[in-house]
Amino acid sequence: MELIKADENGLSSEELEKISERLHGGAVVAIPTETVYGLAADAMNQEAVKKIFEIKGRPSDNPLIVHISNMRMLNNLVSDFSNDAKKLINAFWPGPLTLVLKKNREVPNIVTAGLDSVAVRMPSHKVALSIIECAKLPLAAPSANLSGLPSPTMARHCVDDLGDKVDFIVDGGSCKVGLESTIILMTKKPYKILRTGIITKSQIEGVIGAVETLQKHEEESICSPGIKYRHYSPNAEVVLISGGISEFTTQVNAVLDGSSCAMVFTGEKLDLDCMCLEYGGQFNSAELAHNLFAVLRKVDELGFKRVFVRAPSPHCAVYDRLTRAAGRESFGENKRIKRTTVF
């Protein structure tokens, strides 16, 4: 594995050509995006895409997002898209919004888990865009971590998870957003948000009108990145607790031991005899998103076996990621933490 560090101007032409050559040869490369680091390979090369699944340990029925750098690439991937899709593209691309559209026959089934649709987005990170543009390839790129672990938001996270399993890891610094893209299914009406992200339902509705949100009971029947399996989990057990500070303190103190820590909001002073890791302001969804995965990884680095997490608003994307990290279990107010809760 070779670590290539981008500077303030991005990558040199020589570095871009080297990465491009390897991508054309079927290599898998970890690259930065504004959301999280992606494990990228030529989306039109079945053998290269197969390596992504093997490296991550990702189930083959979990489709991938294809990353592009221009509209010509989109036209080569999809059979058609609506005026509403065009409106969202104009409003949010490049950026952290993924559109699920009808694919054309050239897109390999391994990328889409056999579906007749493909998930596509155009990242806004200048290094990612320059790599895609230089290679002139659409890149399939799920998060550059081992399947199920917290997504990587720094190059060192990719190194920790992947090591020599990849050809290159491109260090583009800390990811600005820190949370995966919003995904919206646009193959039929009503359009449906399959995964929440930093781009919100209200923002989308401000562009194309009312859309639906995927409900929990629908998840097993919907094939989309990031929803079907347990995701975003550190090795430590995650216990998500709703309610106020008093409720959180009471719940945690009832079962606290030396192998546990807590994730709390910035500036909170809690009466807990354990390490408290701050992960952002309670009402600052962008800050919580930016810090979430790095702090979850910090829990493992410090050797804790369990982390109690102050739950943010259930309406923000960070709450969705935390419920998945905790096996969709949360506690608070009328629920008590069991001493042996294994997810």
C-alpha positions, 0 to 999 in steps of 0.5 A, spaced: 500 500 500 502 506 498 500 513 501 499 519 497 498 525 501 494 531 497 497 538 498 492 544 499 492 544 491 490 537 491 494 532 487 500 533 482 499 531 475 504 525 476 500 522 482 493 523 478 496 519 472 499 514 476 492 513 480 489 513 473 493 508 470 492 503 476 484 504 476 484 502 469 488 496 471 483 494 476 486 497 482 482 499 488 484 505 491 481 509 498 480 516 496 477 522 500 470 525 499 466 531 502 462 525 506 467 519 508 473 516 505 471 511 499 473 505 497 474 506 489 474 502 483 472 502 476 465 501 476 464 498 469 470 493 471 466 487 474 473 484 477 475 490 480 468 491 483 468 484 486 475 486 489 471 492 493 466 487 496 472 482 498 476 487 501 470 490 505 467 483 507 461 487 504 455 482 502 454 482 495 446 484 495 448 491 498 449 495 492 454 500 491 454 508 489 457 510 483 461 517 483 462 521 477 465 528 475 460 530 469 454 529 466 456 525 460 458 520 465 451 520 468 448 519 461 452 513 460 450 510 466 442 511 466 437 510 461 433 516 463 432 521 468 426 526 470 425 533 470 425 533 478 432 529 478 435 534 474 432 540 479 436 536 484 442 535 480 442 543 479 441 544 486 445 539 490 451 537 485 456 536 486 455 534 493 452 529 498 446 527 495 445 520 491 440 519 486 437 512 485 435 512 477 434 507 472 440 504 469 442 502 462 444 495 460 452 497 461 452 497 468 454 491 471 449 487 475 455 486 481 454 494 482 447 494 483 446 488 486 442 485 480 437 491 481 435 495 474 437 501 478 443 505 480 445 509 485 449 515 483 452 522 486 457 527 484 462 528 490 464 536 491 471 534 494 476 537 489 481 531 490 475 526 488 473 530 482 480 530 480 481 523 480 475 521 477 476 526 471 483 524 470 481 517 469 475 518 465 472 513 469 465 512 474 468 509 480 464 505 485 466 507 492 462 505 498 466 507 505 473 505 505 472 501 511 471 494 513 464 492 513 460 494 519 465 499 522 464 506 523 466 510 516 472 513 515 473 520 515 481 521 515 486 517 511 489 514 518 482 510 519 483 507 512 490 505 514 487 502 520 482 498 517 485 496 510 492 496 510 495 493 504 489 490 502 489 496 497 493 499 492 493 506 494 490 510 500 489 518 498 490 522 504 485 528 503 485 531 510 479 530 514 472 529 511 468 536 511 461 533 512 463 526 516 457 523 514 454 519 508 450 522 503 443 522 503 440 517 498 433 518 494 429 513 490 427 516 484 425 511 479 418 512 481 413 516 484 412 518 490 420 519 491 423 516 497 429 518 501 432 511 503 438 514 507 438 521 511 444 525 510 446 532 511 442 534 505 435 534 509 428 532 507 425 539 507 431 541 503 429 536 498 422 538 498 424 545 497 426 543 490 421 538 488 415 538 493 413 532 497 417 526 498 416 520 503 421 517 508 423 510 508 420 507 514 423 501 519 418 496 517 420 497 509 428 496 510 428 489 509 425 489 503 429 495 500 436 494 497 440 500 498 447 502 501 447 503 508 440 500 510 439 493 510 445 491 515 448 493 521 452 499 520 457 504 523 459 500 529 465 500 533 467 494 536 465 497 543 457 496 544 453 502 543 448 504 548 444 510 545 440 513 551 434 518 549 432 524 554 435 529 558 441 529 562 438 527 569 435 521 565 442 519 562 446 520 568 441 515 572 441 510 566 449 510 566 450 510 573 446 504 574 450 499 570 457 503 569 463 499 570 471 500 568 470 498 561 465 503 559 465 511 557 460 516 555 459 520 548 456 527 550 454 533 547 460 539 547 460 543 554 456 538 558 458 536 565 455 530 567 456 526 574 459 520 571 465 516 574 467 515 567 471 518 561 466 523 557 468 524 550 464 530 547 462 529 539 459 536 538 453 541 540 446 538 542 443 542 536 449 543 531 447 537 526 453 539 522 458 538 528 455 532 530 456 529 523 463 531 522 465 528 529 461 522 530 465 516 526 472 519 529 469 519 536 466 512 535 473 510 533 476 513 538 472 509 543 475 503 540 482 506 540 482 507 548 480 500 549 473 501 552 468 495 551 461 499 552 459 506 550 453 510 552 451 515 547 447 521 549 442 521 543 441 527 539 434 529 535 431 523 532 430 528 526 437 528 524 441 524 520 446 522 526 441 519 530 439 514 524 447 512 524 447 511 532 441 507 532 444 502 526 450 502 530 446 500 536 442 495 533 436 500 532 436 499 540 435 505 544 433 507 551 430 512 555 425 515 560 420 508 560 426 504 558 431 501 563 438 498 560 439 491 561 446 489 564 447 484 559 445 488 552 448 485 546 447 487 539 
